[in-house]
Amino acid sequence: MTDPTDPTPERDFSALSGGGADQRARARDAVQRVISWYGRELMQQRRSDAPDQARTEQLQAGLTKAQEDQRRLPHVDDDQVQQLADRYAALYQELTES
């Protein structure tokens, strides 16, 4: 879902995936972008005249999962960091381009 008010105008996801010297920073950035997206979407749902309860629950579940992954990121090994970076880069791309 594209958010026209997204403060991140660029849609270049190359920095969020693949190898690199600081994959942990890329993972943190990718997870934070997803958290921000969910937060904006939840705010829009809650401000809606007719909020969709199922969508709100889906968004909240996604936000909770991303926050959990953000909290565990400092404690995971390099392979898991790579997996999280790839997963959240792909998820952010999916969320913002659908």
All heavy atoms as an XYZ file, in Angstrom:
782
protein
N       0.835     -1.168      0.000
C       0.000      0.000      0.000
C       0.880      1.231      0.000
O       1.707      1.391      0.868
C      -0.891     -0.014      1.227
C      -1.846     -1.150      1.205
S      -2.862     -1.136      2.652
C      -3.573     -2.708      2.434
N       0.667      2.060     -0.939
C       1.478      3.252     -1.064
C       0.913      4.345     -0.197
O      -0.281      4.599     -0.191
C       1.518      3.700     -2.539
O       2.010      2.621     -3.311
C       2.384      4.910     -2.699
N       1.785      4.978      0.540
C       1.397      6.071      1.415
C       1.940      7.358      0.825
O       3.149      7.585      0.833
C       1.964      5.841      2.823
C       1.597      6.940      3.793
O       0.876      7.886      3.393
O       2.020      6.862      4.952
N       1.069      8.222      0.290
C       1.557      9.450     -0.332
C       2.200     10.408      0.663
O       2.923     11.306      0.272
C       0.301     10.056     -0.959
C      -0.841      9.427     -0.257
C      -0.370      8.080      0.216
N       1.969     10.201      1.948
C       2.576     11.073      2.960
C       3.856     10.484      3.518
O       4.418     11.012      4.458
C       1.596     11.327      4.120
O       1.302     10.076      4.758
C       0.312     11.969      3.623
N       4.330      9.378      2.930
C       5.562      8.732      3.386
C       6.714      9.718      3.287
O       7.001     10.240      2.213
C       5.839      7.498      2.531
C       7.031      6.691      3.006
O       7.710      7.121      3.961
O       7.281      5.632      2.419
N       7.398      9.999      4.410
C       8.492     10.966      4.375
C       9.739     10.450      3.673
O      10.683     11.185      3.473
C       8.779     11.219      5.855
C       8.345      9.980      6.539
C       7.172      9.468      5.728
N       9.744      9.199      3.272
C      10.888      8.618      2.583
C      10.567      8.554      1.094
O      10.003      7.585      0.620
C      11.179      7.206      3.127
O      11.210      7.249      4.538
C      12.486      6.684      2.582
N      10.917      9.582      0.325
C      10.498      9.633     -1.066
C      11.170      8.605     -1.961
O      10.596      8.166     -2.921
C      10.883     11.049     -1.502
C      11.958     11.457     -0.571
C      11.685     10.731      0.722
N      12.388      8.203     -1.650
C      13.073      7.261     -2.521
C      12.563      5.853     -2.300
O      12.146      5.479     -1.220
C      14.578      7.318     -2.302
C      15.031      6.595     -1.048
C      16.528      6.551     -0.911
O      17.123      7.633     -0.915
O      17.076      5.454     -0.810
N      12.601      5.078     -3.342
C      12.172      3.684     -3.265
C      13.305      2.775     -3.723
O      13.092      1.779     -4.365
C      10.933      3.455     -4.124
C       9.734      4.204     -3.630
C       9.222      3.573     -2.359
N       8.012      4.250     -1.959
C       7.796      4.695     -0.749
N       8.677      4.536      0.191
N       6.672      5.294     -0.453
N      14.533      3.142     -3.400
C      15.699      2.341     -3.732
C      15.976      1.421     -2.551
O      16.407      1.871     -1.504
C      16.911      3.231     -4.008
C      18.163      2.431     -4.296
O      18.076      1.199     -4.459
O      19.234      3.053     -4.365
N      15.708      0.132     -2.726
C      15.832     -0.820     -1.630
C      17.163     -1.551     -1.643
O      17.396     -2.424     -0.825
C      14.677     -1.826     -1.682
C      13.348     -1.171     -1.569
C      12.588     -0.908     -2.689
C      12.863     -0.771     -0.340
C      11.371     -0.272     -2.583
C      11.645     -0.145     -0.222
C      10.896      0.110     -1.346
N      18.056     -1.198     -2.539
C      19.317     -1.916     -2.664
C      20.162     -1.824     -1.401
O      20.896     -2.751     -1.076
C      20.111     -1.389     -3.859
O      20.399     -0.013     -3.692
N      20.064     -0.733     -0.670
C      20.854     -0.585      0.548
C      20.332     -1.435      1.687
O      21.008     -1.625      2.692
C      20.882      0.880      0.981
N      19.121     -1.967      1.543
C      18.537     -2.746      2.620
C      18.732     -4.246      2.460
O      18.380     -5.009      3.339
C      17.034     -2.447      2.719
C      16.670     -1.024      3.071
C      15.164     -0.870      3.078
C      17.257     -0.615      4.397
N      19.279     -4.662      1.348
C      19.454     -6.095      1.152
C      20.862     -6.385      0.668
O      21.605     -5.491      0.314
C      18.428     -6.617      0.145
O      18.616     -5.994     -1.085
N      21.195     -7.637      0.676
C      22.518     -8.043      0.220
C      23.560     -7.914      1.316
O      23.273     -7.559      2.445
N      24.804     -8.237      0.961
C      25.893     -8.205      1.923
C      26.370     -6.802      2.173
O      25.903     -5.834      1.601
N      27.333     -6.699      3.048
C      27.877     -5.391      3.348
C      28.531     -5.392      4.700
O      28.345     -6.310      5.502
N      29.304     -4.363      4.953
C      30.065     -4.286      6.190
C      29.175     -4.112      7.410
O      29.484     -4.608      8.476
C      31.066     -3.133      6.096
N      28.079     -3.419      7.250
C      27.255     -3.169      8.421
C      25.830     -3.657      8.209
O      24.883     -2.871      8.165
C      27.277     -1.688      8.778
C      26.820     -1.440     10.205
O      26.423     -2.395     10.892
O      26.849     -0.286     10.625
N      25.682     -4.959      8.092
C      24.369     -5.562      7.868
C      23.430     -5.310      9.039
O      22.234     -5.167      8.854
C      24.523     -7.073      7.631
C      23.289     -7.724      7.090
C      22.889     -7.180      5.718
O      23.700     -6.679      4.954
N      21.630     -7.265      5.409
N      23.966     -5.234     10.237
C      23.127     -4.986     11.414
C      22.452     -3.620     11.314
O      21.270     -3.476     11.632
C      23.954     -5.102     12.699
C      23.119     -5.322     13.940
C      23.968     -5.721     15.139
N      24.631     -6.995     14.980
C      24.119     -8.172     15.336
N      22.928     -8.230     15.879
N      24.796     -9.282     15.156
N      23.167     -2.620     10.842
C      22.577     -1.283     10.662
C      21.501     -1.324      9.578
O      20.451     -0.687      9.715
C      23.652     -0.267     10.313
N      21.748     -2.077      8.512
C      20.740     -2.217      7.459
C      19.488     -2.908      7.998
O      18.366     -2.530      7.656
C      21.306     -2.986      6.277
C      22.327     -2.201      5.512
C      22.725     -2.912      4.234
N      23.727     -2.139      3.550
C      24.978     -2.535      3.375
N      25.361     -3.714      3.799
N      25.833     -1.763      2.744
N      19.690     -3.916      8.815
C      18.550     -4.619      9.403
C      17.762     -3.681     10.306
O      16.533     -3.637     10.254
C      19.024     -5.849     10.181
N      18.479     -2.918     11.145
C      17.791     -1.953     12.020
C      16.973     -0.964     11.201
O      15.833     -0.655     11.538
C      18.800     -1.188     12.883
C      19.269     -1.922     14.106
C      20.021     -0.994     15.056
N      21.113     -0.274     14.403
C      22.385     -0.675     14.371
N      22.720     -1.810     14.955
N      23.300      0.032     13.769
N      17.557     -0.471     10.116
C      16.869      0.499      9.269
C      15.633     -0.124      8.632
O      14.559      0.482      8.607
C      17.827      1.030      8.193
C      17.191      2.109      7.347
O      16.553      3.021      7.920
O      17.327      2.048      6.116
N      15.766     -1.325      8.103
C      14.640     -1.990      7.449
C      13.513     -2.255      8.439
O      12.342     -2.004      8.139
C      15.103     -3.298      6.804
N      13.851     -2.748      9.623
C      12.832     -3.013     10.645
C      12.162     -1.711     11.058
O      10.932     -1.640     11.178
C      13.430     -3.751     11.865
C      12.413     -3.869     12.986
C      13.938     -5.132     11.468
N      12.930     -0.655     11.237
C      12.360      0.626     11.657
C      11.430      1.198     10.593
O      10.395      1.768     10.911
C      13.466      1.632     11.982
C      12.924      2.941     12.541
C      12.059      2.738     13.775
O      12.456      2.078     14.729
N      10.860      3.298     13.762
N      11.772      1.031      9.329
C      10.892      1.511      8.258
C       9.547      0.785      8.296
O       8.500      1.396      8.110
C      11.546      1.308      6.896
C      12.638      2.295      6.613
C      13.276      2.002      5.275
N      14.398      2.879      5.036
C      14.635      3.495      3.903
N      13.832      3.318      2.880
N      15.680      4.275      3.766
N       9.590     -0.519      8.541
C       8.347     -1.296      8.622
C       7.540     -0.858      9.845
O       6.319     -0.666      9.764
C       8.645     -2.808      8.647
C       7.411     -3.620      9.012
C       9.205     -3.249      7.293
N       8.196     -0.665     10.974
C       7.505     -0.204     12.182
C       6.836      1.140     11.922
O       5.671      1.345     12.292
C       8.490     -0.127     13.368
C       8.848     -1.540     13.846
C       7.914      0.706     14.512
C       9.954     -1.601     14.869
N       7.541      2.040     11.280
C       6.974      3.357     10.975
C       5.768      3.241     10.046
O       4.754      3.919     10.237
C       8.034      4.257     10.338
O       9.059      4.521     11.250
N       5.882      2.366      9.040
C       4.761      2.173      8.121
C       3.532      1.668      8.869
O       2.431      2.197      8.692
C       5.150      1.198      7.001
C       4.078      1.063      5.968
C       3.918      1.803      4.845
C       2.978      0.133      5.991
N       2.805      1.394      4.163
C       2.201      0.375      4.843
C       2.577     -0.867      6.874
C       1.049     -0.350      4.552
C       1.432     -1.590      6.590
C       0.684     -1.338      5.439
N       3.722      0.648      9.699
C       2.590      0.122     10.465
C       2.004      1.200     11.377
O       0.781      1.301     11.518
C       3.006     -1.094     11.304
C       3.018     -2.389     10.539
C       4.178     -3.152     10.463
C       1.889     -2.884      9.905
C       4.212     -4.359      9.768
C       1.910     -4.086      9.211
C       3.065     -4.814      9.146
O       3.087     -6.008      8.459
N       2.845      1.989     11.997
C       2.359      3.055     12.879
C       1.498      4.064     12.138
O       0.435      4.464     12.632
N       1.935      4.468     10.949
C       1.144      5.415     10.150
C      -0.192      4.804      9.741
O      -1.235      5.463      9.807
C       1.918      5.856      8.908
C       3.047      6.818      9.201
C       3.659      7.393      7.929
N       4.132      6.387      6.984
C       5.336      5.839      6.992
N       6.216      6.183      7.926
N       5.685      4.952      6.072
N      -0.150      3.547      9.303
C      -1.385      2.886      8.885
C      -2.359      2.718     10.055
O      -3.566      2.900      9.887
C      -1.074      1.529      8.255
C      -0.370      1.617      6.921
C      -1.225      2.234      5.835
O      -2.391      1.818      5.662
O      -0.718      3.137      5.144
N      -1.831      2.355     11.209
C      -2.696      2.217     12.386
C      -3.327      3.553     12.761
O      -4.513      3.612     13.104
C      -1.895      1.674     13.575
C      -1.780      0.166     13.643
C      -0.706     -0.242     14.645
C      -3.120     -0.455     14.015
N      -2.560      4.612     12.682
C      -3.086      5.931     13.010
C      -4.219      6.296     12.050
O      -5.261      6.806     12.479
C      -1.984      6.983     12.947
C      -2.429      8.330     13.468
S      -1.086      9.526     13.529
C       0.021      8.702     14.668
N      -4.032      6.002     10.777
C      -5.088      6.291      9.806
C      -6.342      5.468     10.100
O      -7.459      5.972      9.990
C      -4.596      6.015      8.386
C      -3.618      7.033      7.891
C      -3.099      6.708      6.492
O      -3.390      5.651      5.925
N      -2.331      7.620      5.937
N      -6.164      4.211     10.453
C      -7.309      3.362     10.784
C      -8.061      3.914     11.995
O      -9.286      3.982     11.998
C      -6.862      1.936     11.091
C      -6.726      1.045      9.910
C      -8.046      0.813      9.188
O      -9.082      0.546      9.790
N      -7.996      0.934      7.889
N      -7.320      4.289     12.999
C      -7.945      4.764     14.237
C      -8.645      6.102     14.052
O      -9.602      6.404     14.760
C      -6.899      4.849     15.345
C      -6.445      3.460     15.767
C      -5.360      3.499     16.788
N      -5.000      2.136     17.172
C      -3.806      1.763     17.552
N      -2.820      2.649     17.614
N      -3.560      0.509     17.875
N      -8.174      6.901     13.107
C      -8.793      8.207     12.835
C      -9.935      8.108     11.843
O     -10.659      9.078     11.630
C      -7.743      9.183     12.306
C      -6.759      9.589     13.361
C      -5.754     10.539     12.798
N      -4.848     11.006     13.840
C      -3.749     11.692     13.617
N      -3.399     11.987     12.381
N      -2.988     12.071     14.616
N     -10.096      6.957     11.237
C     -11.129      6.759     10.234
C     -12.518      6.847     10.862
O     -12.722      6.464     12.019
C     -10.947      5.381      9.593
O     -12.028      5.074      8.761
N     -13.466      7.341     10.069
C     -14.860      7.395     10.540
C     -15.438      6.001     10.717
O     -16.317      5.801     11.551
C     -15.723      8.178      9.548
C     -15.370      9.658      9.525
O     -14.835     10.166     10.535
O     -15.623     10.303      8.484
N     -14.948      5.061      9.937
C     -15.416      3.674     10.017
C     -14.209      2.747      9.996
O     -13.919      2.102      8.981
C     -16.358      3.365      8.865
N     -13.487      2.653     11.115
C     -12.295      1.800     11.124
C     -12.651      0.328     10.899
O     -13.686     -0.146     11.352
C     -11.698      2.016     12.513
C     -12.767      2.633     13.326
C     -13.741      3.275     12.397
N     -11.779     -0.340     10.202
C     -11.929     -1.764      9.908
C     -11.218     -2.534     11.023
O      -9.986     -2.529     11.087
C     -11.312     -2.053      8.542
C     -11.409     -3.506      8.131
O     -11.585     -4.386      9.005
O     -11.273     -3.769      6.927
N     -11.995     -3.181     11.872
C     -11.437     -3.878     13.038
C     -10.453     -4.973     12.631
O      -9.392     -5.123     13.239
C     -12.551     -4.466     13.908
C     -12.065     -5.113     15.187
C     -11.385     -4.132     16.130
O     -11.721     -2.955     16.182
N     -10.416     -4.603     16.892
N     -10.784     -5.721     11.594
C      -9.893     -6.800     11.150
C      -8.567     -6.221     10.647
O      -7.494     -6.751     10.955
C     -10.568     -7.628     10.061
N      -8.633     -5.144      9.886
C      -7.405     -4.508      9.384
C      -6.591     -3.946     10.533
O      -5.367     -4.076     10.561
C      -7.754     -3.404      8.389
C      -6.538     -2.606      7.955
C      -6.503     -2.419      6.469
N      -5.482     -1.460      6.059
C      -4.219     -1.785      5.817
N      -3.827     -3.031      5.940
N      -3.343     -0.874      5.443
N      -7.265     -3.332     11.504
C      -6.567     -2.788     12.661
C      -5.836     -3.904     13.403
O      -4.675     -3.742     13.791
C      -7.549     -2.061     13.600
O      -8.148     -0.967     12.876
C      -6.859     -1.526     14.835
N      -6.478     -5.038     13.583
C      -5.849     -6.168     14.265
C      -4.668     -6.703     13.466
O      -3.627     -7.041     14.040
C      -6.875     -7.265     14.518
C      -7.889     -6.889     15.585
C      -9.018     -7.893     15.722
O      -8.983     -8.963     15.070
O      -9.961     -7.603     16.483
N      -4.819     -6.760     12.141
C      -3.739     -7.228     11.276
C      -2.540     -6.272     11.364
O      -1.391     -6.711     11.479
C      -4.245     -7.320      9.838
C      -3.210     -7.766      8.839
C      -3.750     -7.713      7.412
O      -4.550     -6.851      7.059
N      -3.296     -8.648      6.606
N      -2.802     -4.991     11.305
C      -1.735     -3.999     11.408
C      -1.047     -4.069     12.768
O       0.180     -4.004     12.860
C      -2.285     -2.588     11.164
C      -2.756     -2.290      9.750
C      -3.548     -0.984      9.722
C      -1.581     -2.248      8.789
N      -1.844     -4.212     13.819
C      -1.274     -4.279     15.168
C      -0.400     -5.523     15.323
O       0.675     -5.463     15.936
C      -2.373     -4.276     16.229
C      -1.857     -4.196     17.647
C      -1.047     -2.937     17.908
O      -1.532     -1.835     17.723
N       0.198     -3.090     18.346
N      -0.831     -6.635     14.757
C      -0.032     -7.861     14.829
C       1.292     -7.685     14.085
O       2.351     -8.110     14.570
C      -0.818     -9.038     14.252
N       1.254     -7.056     12.925
C       2.480     -6.800     12.173
C       3.418     -5.879     12.926
O       4.637     -6.092     12.963
N       2.856     -4.849     13.537
C       3.654     -3.913     14.326
C       4.297     -4.614     15.513
O       5.493     -4.450     15.770
C       2.785     -2.748     14.808
C       3.460     -1.733     15.724
C       4.618     -1.041     15.021
C       2.441     -0.723     16.232
N       3.530     -5.421     16.207
C       4.051     -6.138     17.374
C       5.192     -7.066     16.981
O       6.233     -7.101     17.642
C       2.916     -6.923     18.054
O       1.925     -5.990     18.503
C       3.428     -7.725     19.237
N       5.034     -7.785     15.877
C       6.084     -8.697     15.400
C       7.352     -7.920     15.048
O       8.463     -8.321     15.422
C       5.574     -9.482     14.183
C       6.615    -10.344     13.520
C       7.062    -11.475     14.407
C       7.993    -12.393     13.625
N       9.077    -12.909     14.442
N       7.199     -6.811     14.364
C       8.363     -6.007     13.985
C       9.058     -5.443     15.225
O      10.291     -5.411     15.294
C       7.945     -4.887     13.039
N       8.292     -5.021     16.210
C       8.886     -4.502     17.446
C       9.636     -5.602     18.198
O      10.701     -5.351     18.759
C       7.808     -3.879     18.329
C       7.280     -2.581     17.773
C       6.047     -2.073     18.505
O       5.245     -2.856     19.021
N       5.895     -0.767     18.534
N       9.090     -6.804     18.198
C       9.777     -7.931     18.834
C      11.103     -8.216     18.122
O      12.132     -8.429     18.776
C       8.890     -9.173     18.810
C       7.702     -9.094     19.744
C       6.694    -10.210     19.527
O       6.871    -11.047     18.600
O       5.696    -10.246     20.271
N      11.068     -8.210     16.798
C      12.302     -8.443     16.039
C      13.306     -7.319     16.268
O      14.510     -7.563     16.351
C      11.999     -8.595     14.549
C      11.379     -9.950     14.221
O      11.530    -10.895     15.041
O      10.748    -10.073     13.152
N      12.821     -6.111     16.389
C      13.714     -4.976     16.664
C      14.408     -5.157     18.020
O      15.610     -4.909     18.141
C      12.917     -3.673     16.652
C      13.770     -2.438     16.847
C      12.935     -1.179     16.876
O      11.917     -1.122     17.568
N      13.359     -0.179     16.123
N      13.671     -5.612     19.014
C      14.253     -5.823     20.345
C      15.273     -6.962     20.358
O      16.255     -6.906     21.091
C      13.157     -6.090     21.376
C      12.439     -4.850     21.842
C      11.545     -5.120     23.035
N      10.421     -5.976     22.714
C       9.260     -5.551     22.212
N       9.090     -4.288     21.949
N       8.294     -6.395     21.961
N      15.055     -7.986     19.561
C      15.979     -9.126     19.580
C      17.166     -8.940     18.641
O      18.154     -9.659     18.750
C      15.247    -10.429     19.312
C      14.796    -10.686     17.936
C      13.998    -12.002     17.831
N      13.694    -12.296     16.461
C      14.423    -13.067     15.665
N      15.498    -13.668     16.125
N      14.077    -13.271     14.415
N      17.108     -7.971     17.756
C      18.169     -7.761     16.766
C      19.568     -7.647     17.369
O      20.504     -8.253     16.849
C      17.838     -6.526     15.910
C      18.767     -6.252     14.736
C      18.819     -7.433     13.774
C      18.317     -4.996     14.008
N      19.771     -6.929     18.466
C      21.132     -6.833     19.012
C      21.691     -8.162     19.522
O      22.889     -8.287     19.751
C      20.990     -5.844     20.172
C      19.733     -5.101     19.908
C      18.838     -6.051     19.178
N      20.823     -9.147     19.694
C      21.236    -10.393     20.338
C      21.332    -11.582     19.388
O      21.607    -12.688     19.839
C      20.262    -10.728     21.469
C      20.015     -9.569     22.374
N      20.956     -9.092     23.259
C      18.934     -8.747     22.496
C      20.472     -8.055     23.902
N      19.258     -7.817     23.457
N      21.090    -11.376     18.103
C      21.104    -12.501     17.172
C      22.441    -12.582     16.436
O      23.178    -11.597     16.359
C      19.929    -12.420     16.161
C      18.593    -12.463     16.888
C      20.028    -11.196     15.281
N      22.732    -13.758     15.893
C      23.994    -13.944     15.172
C      23.916    -13.331     13.772
O      22.854    -12.886     13.328
C      24.387    -15.416     15.119
C      23.419    -16.285     14.325
O      22.810    -15.795     13.349
O      23.285    -17.466     14.675
N      25.043    -13.315     13.087
C      25.137    -12.656     11.785
C      24.189    -13.243     10.743
O      23.645    -12.513      9.916
C      26.571    -12.699     11.268
C      27.509    -11.801     12.054
O      27.015    -10.918     12.799
O      28.739    -11.972     11.933
N      23.997    -14.562     10.769
C      23.072    -15.177      9.818
C      21.645    -14.697     10.036
O      20.913    -14.410      9.090
C      23.125    -16.705      9.908
C      24.415    -17.282      9.338
O      25.065    -16.597      8.516
O      24.775    -18.409      9.727
N      21.251    -14.605     11.305
C      19.903    -14.131     11.621
C      19.752    -12.658     11.278
O      18.685    -12.225     10.841
C      19.581    -14.377     13.092
C      19.415    -15.846     13.413
C      19.281    -16.090     14.900
O      20.036    -15.545     15.700
N      18.307    -16.895     15.261
N      20.819    -11.881     11.464
C      20.792    -10.465     11.080
C      20.526    -10.361      9.588
O      19.690     -9.574      9.142
C      22.108     -9.750     11.462
C      22.190     -8.376     10.815
C      22.237     -9.636     12.968
N      21.236    -11.169      8.795
C      21.051    -11.166      7.343
C      19.614    -11.531      6.986
O      18.997    -10.888      6.139
C      22.019    -12.153      6.686
C      21.874    -12.249      5.177
C      22.332    -11.011      4.460
O      23.386    -10.487      4.772
N      21.555    -10.532      3.514
N      19.073    -12.548      7.642
C      17.700    -12.969      7.374
C      16.707    -11.861      7.707
O      15.770    -11.603      6.946
C      17.363    -14.227      8.171
C      18.084    -15.455      7.694
C      17.898    -16.651      8.622
O      17.209    -16.574      9.630
N      18.523    -17.763      8.280
N      16.906    -11.217      8.857
C      16.010    -10.119      9.246
C      16.115     -8.955      8.268
O      15.100     -8.364      7.881
C      16.310     -9.656     10.671
C      15.869    -10.599     11.786
C      16.438    -10.143     13.127
C      14.357    -10.689     11.847
N      17.331     -8.604      7.876
C      17.516     -7.500      6.928
C      16.791     -7.806      5.615
O      16.061     -6.955      5.093
C      19.001     -7.258      6.679
N      16.980     -9.005      5.112
C      16.336     -9.387      3.856
C      14.819     -9.425      3.996
O      14.087     -8.926      3.134
C      16.845    -10.746      3.381
C      18.300    -10.717      2.943
O      18.861     -9.614      2.749
O      18.880    -11.818      2.808
N      14.338    -10.026      5.081
C      12.892    -10.158      5.285
C      12.223     -8.794      5.392
O      11.200     -8.545      4.749
C      12.612    -10.967      6.552
C      11.114    -11.156      6.791
C      10.800    -11.930      8.062
N      11.692    -13.047      8.272
C      12.216    -13.360      9.463
N      11.933    -12.649     10.531
N      13.011    -14.394      9.583
N      12.812     -7.898      6.173
C      12.168     -6.602      6.378
C      12.341     -5.666      5.195
O      11.459     -4.837      4.921
C      12.617     -5.968      7.697
C      11.827     -6.557      8.842
C      12.303     -7.650      9.551
C      10.573     -6.062      9.168
C      11.553     -8.219     10.577
C       9.815     -6.625     10.185
C      10.311     -7.703     10.884
O       9.564     -8.264     11.885
N      13.426     -5.787      4.451
C      13.556     -5.009      3.215
C      12.481     -5.423      2.220
O      11.830     -4.578      1.608
C      14.946     -5.194      2.621
N      12.281     -6.728      2.090
C      11.257     -7.237      1.181
C       9.858     -6.848      1.666
O       8.994     -6.454      0.859
C      11.364     -8.757      1.047
N       9.614     -6.949      2.958
C       8.308     -6.600      3.505
C       8.021     -5.119      3.295
O       6.921     -4.747      2.878
C       8.243     -6.949      5.002
C       6.938     -6.562      5.721
C       5.721     -7.187      5.047
C       7.032     -6.957      7.189
N       8.995     -4.265      3.546
C       8.787     -2.831      3.354
C       8.479     -2.533      1.889
O       7.578     -1.762      1.587
C      10.013     -2.037      3.823
C       9.814     -0.545      3.692
C       8.968      0.131      4.573
C      10.432      0.174      2.691
C       8.764      1.497      4.464
C      10.231      1.541      2.569
C       9.408      2.193      3.455
O       9.203      3.541      3.341
N       9.205     -3.166      1.010
C       8.954     -2.976     -0.420
C       7.543     -3.414     -0.770
O       6.818     -2.712     -1.475
C       9.983     -3.738     -1.238
C       9.888     -3.452     -2.721
C      11.063     -4.043     -3.484
O      11.914     -4.724     -2.925
N      11.115     -3.780     -4.763
N       7.137     -4.558     -0.254
C       5.791     -5.064     -0.510
C       4.724     -4.117      0.035
O       3.735     -3.813     -0.637
C       5.629     -6.441      0.128
C       4.264     -7.054     -0.018
C       4.144     -8.376      0.729
O       5.135     -9.119      0.801
O       3.045     -8.646      1.245
N       4.926     -3.642      1.258
C       3.946     -2.763      1.883
C       3.805     -1.427      1.151
O       2.704     -0.893      1.042
C       4.331     -2.494      3.340
C       4.258     -3.676      4.307
C       4.880     -3.310      5.642
C       2.823     -4.170      4.465
N       4.903     -0.906      0.662
C       4.860      0.419      0.052
C       4.585      0.406     -1.440
O       4.290      1.452     -2.011
C       6.183      1.189      0.313
O       7.277      0.448     -0.213
C       6.366      1.434      1.789
N       4.671     -0.752     -2.054
C       4.433     -0.813     -3.496
C       3.126     -1.487     -3.852
O       2.780     -1.559     -5.019
C       5.592     -1.523     -4.192
C       6.854     -0.698     -4.160
C       8.009     -1.343     -4.896
O       7.880     -2.512     -5.301
O       9.029     -0.668     -5.044
N       2.412     -1.965     -2.877
C       1.155     -2.655     -3.206
C      -0.021     -1.698     -3.166
O       0.040     -0.604     -2.761
C       0.899     -3.802     -2.240
O       0.832     -3.340     -0.914
